[in-house]
Structure formats: C-alpha cells, structure tokens
Amino acid sequence: MSNSNADFIAGTYNRFPIEISHAKGIYVWDKNGNRYIDTFMGIGVMLFGHNHERIVNAMKAKIDRYVHLSNFFLDEDALYVAQRLVKETGRYGKVFFTNSGAESTECALKVISKFKRRGKIVSFVRNFHGRTMKALSITGFDNIRTQFIEDENVVFLPYDVDSVKDFFENEKNISAVFVESVHGSGGLNVIPDAIVEIINKYKREIGFVVIADEVQSGLGRTGRFYAYQHFDIQPDIVTVAKGIGGGLPLGVCIMLDEYADAFNVGEHGSTFAPNPVALAAGRALLDMIDGDLLKHVSEKGELFKNLFSHFGSVNGLGLMRGVKVEKAETLPKINIFIENGLLVNILSNGVVRFLPPLNIKNEEIEEIYQRFSEALRVH
C-alpha cells in the first residue's frame, strides 16, 4: 500500500490547510502569496514576532562560532541567561537548562523526589505541565492523561475556593503544589487570590514545595516578568520554556533558596540542553525585556481586553488572553478565520487563545479585531 507524504507523520495534529512560505513580525505568508496574521505565535514561542532581526542575528553569529558542544563546556550565554532569570525572582537560586516545558516539569518533580517529599502532589483542573509521562501525571486534562497514566498520588483541585480550602484542611500529607497563575491551555483563567491565600497558609504549616509553571506565562507575557508576581506567590521552583529560546527548543528549571543546590554531579543531565544557538537567542530577547516593555505589554493587554470584550468574556493578563465568544455556537470554524486572513488557536473548551508578540502595536491589535469581527459576521 503506497503512502502520501503526510502518511509518514503521526496523526497527532489537525493541521491548517495552508503551506507556509515565510514569516515576519505578526504575519505569515503561504506558498500562494496570501498573507495572514498569526495570533498565537507558535503557541507563545515567538515573543517578539517572527524573524525578529536582533534575535536572528544573534543566532547567526553563534552558528558561525559553533552549533553544539556539550555540557563539558560552559557557554558564556548560559551564564548570562541563568543569572538574569534568577535575578528576576529576587531570590538566591540556580538553573538547570532543559529542552522544553515538559522537561522543566520533570526536573521539578525530580527535585521534589530528591528532597524526600513523598506526600500528595496537588495540581489543578486544566493545569497543563507537559506530555512526558510524569509531567502528564500532573496535567489536569482527563482526556489526554487517563489513557496513559493515572497516579493516585496526584490530586486535581478545581478553581473553587471551598473545595480547595476543604482539601487543605483535611489533608496534611502534601509534598508539592503546582500552580499556573494563568491557565495556558486551560482557558486563560487566572488563579483566584483566595486560593493563593490558602496555598500560602498551608505551605507555612506543612512545608510543601510550590512550583510556579511559567512556561507560557513568563518572560513578560502578562506584564510582569513572571506571572506569579501578580500574586502573593513565593515559589520554590519556577519552570520556564517556550519563548526563552527565541524559536529554538530551550527550557529552564529554576531552583530557589534551599532547593538551589538540589543536584550533585551526575544526578541530572541533558545531551542537548542548553543548545548554544538557543542560548544566544535567549540572551538577545532577555535584553529586550525591561520596564518599558512590561508597561507596553500591560497597556496593550488592556486595549486588547477592551476591544474583544465586545464578543464576550476576556480572560487572562497582559498579552495572554482568552476570548469566550458570548454565543459559542456562533464561533466559526478555523477555515472561516483563515479565509479572513487570521490564524487563531481555539482551545478544547471553545476559548480562543491569543498570544500576540510582546512588541505588538495598537494598529496591529485593531487589525486583528477587525478581521475577527469579519469572520464572526460572515459565519
């Protein structure tokens, strides 16, 4: 039996019916010359849009020197990136580099195990922490988790204050709590302050580890360097990935204070992480994240919220937004958006996830709004 080209690739994605030629800024072009606005930027990876000159030039300069060495050598960009990421926490800490968010989660779980934390692990419904087996075990989507793994030691709590309070009052054998301050894949819901207060109260009493998952929400995405900084959250471990590599695979597990020196020589490792070219990109983009940019993200996020609230509820913070169209049945299929020059990401719960570049302009947000409006109107 013969195969078409697509038959050789695992059928794990519903791909858009266009072939991409090139991309720049918020735009991508297909091979027929049609231009589209990319509203989710590689699912939050392209923090400053496609092919940002400063980031691309940093990659090219590094490639001219070397593409890969190994962890028997220390790259100066690794020092720079690690120092900046730790500095932004305001704490003492150390970094372990990974290739992805899932690997960063695995690292965090390994730290918990190293410190002999053997109690229940708390996650939340619609938390997303990765698809490797252990990371998947704490991911709060039954439809993607239970057919592969079900860990009786993991508890999934809803964003419901009474349920969370009741659990912590009655369960004292807790090893760790994983927090997504803003749900990425789960609908862009923001963690309620009352739940943060409960976590803090019982962390003081029980002494469990708090992990802030900043894989999608970190690096200025919400108007703060880390999204947990909007809240009274003091994490012991912070996981970062997606945008940090400038479009190349790179992730980070930041271990803070007493957990900073969790690993001894040989206890953890990676062949590829940190890749030197990804580090060069990370250094370039970190240099662009400053107070002015964070203010810009907050302002543009409010503009986005005000505009898109015409369609329904708008969740999230900064430029990490989810739009729940008021009448869900009126939400067009992907193809209708494509016909209107818009590439959108519709989550499983019907929320449209927007992750535009951090440097987006007013007129670009307004253009997205106009095309979104037209797609709903012609549907």
C-alpha positions, 0 to 999 in steps of 0.5 A, a space after each residue: 500500500 503506497 503512502 502520501 507524504 503526510 502518511 509518514 507523520 503521526 496523526 497527532 495534529 489537525 493541521 491548517 490547510 495552508 503551506 507556509 512560505 515565510 514569516 515576519 513580525 505578526 504575519 505569515 505568508 503561504 506558498 500562494 502569496 496570501 498573507 495572514 496574521 498569526 495570533 498565537 505565535 507558535 503557541 507563545 514561542 515567538 515573543 517578539 514576532 517572527 524573524 525578529 532581526 536582533 534575535 536572528 542575528 544573534 543566532 547567526 553569529 553563534 552558528 558561525 562560532 559553533 552549533 553544539 558542544 556539550 555540557 563539558 563546556 560552559 557557554 558564556 550565554 548560559 551564564 548570562 541567561 541563568 543569572 538574569 532569570 534568577 535575578 528576576 525572582 529576587 531570590 538566591 537560586 540556580 538553573 538547570 537548562 532543559 529542552 522544553 516545558 515538559 522537561 522543566 516539569 520533570 526536573 521539578 518533580 525530580 527535585 521534589 523526589 530528591 528532597 524526600 517529599 513523598 506526600 500528595 502532589 496537588 495540581 489543578 483542573 486544566 493545569 497543563 505541565 507537559 506530555 512526558 509521562 510524569 509531567 502528564 501525571 500532573 496535567 489536569 486534562 482527563 482526556 489526554 492523561 487517563 489513557 496513559 497514566 493515572 497516579 493516585 498520588 496526584 490530586 486535581 483541585 478545581 478553581 473553587 475556593 471551598 473545595 480547595 480550602 476543604 482539601 487543605 484542611 483535611 489533608 496534611 500529607 502534601 509534598 508539592 503544589 503546582 500552580 499556573 497563575 494563568 491557565 495556558 491551555 486551560 482557558 486563560 483563567 487566572 488563579 483566584 487570590 483566595 486560593 493563593 491565600 490558602 496555598 500560602 497558609 498551608 505551605 507555612 504549616 506543612 512545608 510543601 514545595 510550590 512550583 510556579 509553571 511559567 512556561 507560557 506565562 513568563 518572560 513578560 507575557 502578562 506584564 510582569 516578568 513572571 506571572 506569579 508576581 501578580 500574586 502573593 506567590 513565593 515559589 520554590 521552583 519556577 519552570 520556564 520554556 517556550 519563548 526563552 529560546 527565541 524559536 529554538 527548543 530551550 527550557 529552564 528549571 529554576 531552583 530557589 533558596 534551599 532547593 538551589 543546590 538540589 543536584 550533585 554531579 551526575 544526578 541530572 543531565 541533558 545531551 542537548 540542553 542548553 543548545 548554544 544557538 538557543 542560548 544566544 537567542 535567549 540572551 538577545 530577547 532577555 535584553 529586550 525585556 525591561 520596564 518599558 516593555 512590561 508597561 507596553 505589554 500591560 497597556 496593550 493587554 488592556 486595549 486588547 481586553 477592551 476591544 474583544 470584550 465586545 464578543 464576550 468574556 476576556 480572560 487572562 493578563 497582559 498579552 495572554 488572553 482568552 476570548 469566550 465568544 458570548 454565543 459559542 455556537 456562533 464561533 466559526 470554524 478555523 477555515 472561516 478565520 483563515 479565509 479572513 486572513 487570521 490564524 487563531 488557536 481555539 482551545 478544547 473548551 471553545 476559548 480562543 487563545 491569543 498570544 500576540 508578540 510582546 512588541 505588538 502595536 495598537 494598529 496591529 491589535 485593531 487589525 486583528 479585531 477587525 478581521 475577527 469581527 469579519 469572520 464572526 459576521 460572515 459565519 
